[in-house]
Amino acid sequence: MIRRNAKSVFSAERRNGNGDKLDRHHIFGAANRSKSEKYGLVVLLCHERCHIFGKYSVHQNAEVMDYLHKYGQRKAMKEQNWTVEQFREIFGASYIDDV
């Protein structure tokens, strides 16, 4: 029997295995935040260690940020069938140098 109006078994707030809240991180922020949203260039990161405060968090570690920029550019180029130049026209920069 299906119960109507039953509470979801899922929390409205997403958490990782350690119970840390998951944040939506726009790979390309600032002026490109809405473009990141539009093209699905958003990742879920645990709030404490991976997003904001940890030694290897995206906002504390330039190498991690660079990795996500490269990942995001390759993902966008593949899914949108863009060239490097087309990506650069939309996002204002290219983060990969191997193409």
C-alpha positions in Angstrom: 0.0 0.0 0.0 1.3 3.5 -0.9 1.1 6.1 1.9 0.3 9.5 0.6 2.0 12.6 2.1 4.6 10.4 3.8 7.9 12.1 4.6 10.7 11.4 2.2 13.5 9.1 3.4 15.9 11.5 2.0 17.0 14.7 3.8 16.4 17.9 1.9 20.0 18.8 2.8 22.6 16.5 1.2 25.4 15.1 3.3 28.4 13.0 2.7 29.3 9.7 4.6 30.8 11.7 7.5 27.6 13.8 7.9 29.2 16.9 6.4 26.9 19.1 4.4 27.4 19.0 0.6 27.7 22.4 -1.1 27.1 23.2 -4.8 30.3 24.6 -6.2 30.1 26.4 -9.5 33.3 25.4 -11.3 33.5 28.8 -13.0 32.4 31.4 -10.4 32.1 35.2 -10.3 30.9 36.5 -13.7 30.6 33.0 -15.0 28.5 31.6 -12.2 25.3 31.6 -14.2 27.1 30.0 -17.2 28.3 27.3 -14.9 24.7 26.7 -13.8 23.4 26.8 -17.4 25.9 24.2 -18.7 25.9 21.9 -15.7 29.4 22.8 -14.6 28.6 22.4 -10.9 30.0 19.8 -8.5 28.9 18.8 -5.0 31.7 19.2 -2.4 31.7 18.5 1.3 31.5 21.9 3.0 34.3 21.7 5.5 37.2 19.7 4.0 36.6 19.9 0.2 34.9 23.2 -0.4 35.9 25.9 2.1 38.4 25.1 4.8 40.5 22.0 4.2 44.1 22.0 3.1 43.0 20.6 -0.3 39.7 22.5 -0.5 38.9 24.2 -3.8 38.9 27.7 -2.2 42.2 27.1 -0.4 44.3 25.2 -2.9 45.1 26.6 -6.4 46.0 23.1 -7.8 42.6 21.8 -6.9 40.9 24.8 -8.4 43.0 24.4 -11.6 42.1 20.8 -11.8 38.3 21.6 -11.6 38.7 24.4 -14.2 40.4 21.9 -16.6 37.8 19.2 -15.8 34.9 21.7 -16.4 36.3 23.0 -19.6 36.8 19.5 -21.1 33.3 18.5 -19.9 31.7 21.6 -21.5 33.7 21.2 -24.8 32.7 17.6 -25.1 29.0 18.0 -24.2 28.6 21.2 -26.2 30.9 20.2 -29.1 32.9 23.3 -28.6 36.4 24.2 -29.7 38.9 25.8 -27.3 38.2 29.1 -29.0 34.4 28.7 -28.6 34.9 27.9 -24.9 37.1 31.0 -24.5 34.5 33.2 -26.2 31.9 32.1 -23.7 33.9 31.9 -20.5 36.6 34.5 -21.3 39.6 32.1 -20.8 40.9 28.7 -21.5 42.3 26.5 -18.7 43.7 23.7 -20.8 47.0 23.9 -22.8 47.1 20.5 -24.3 44.6 21.1 -27.2 
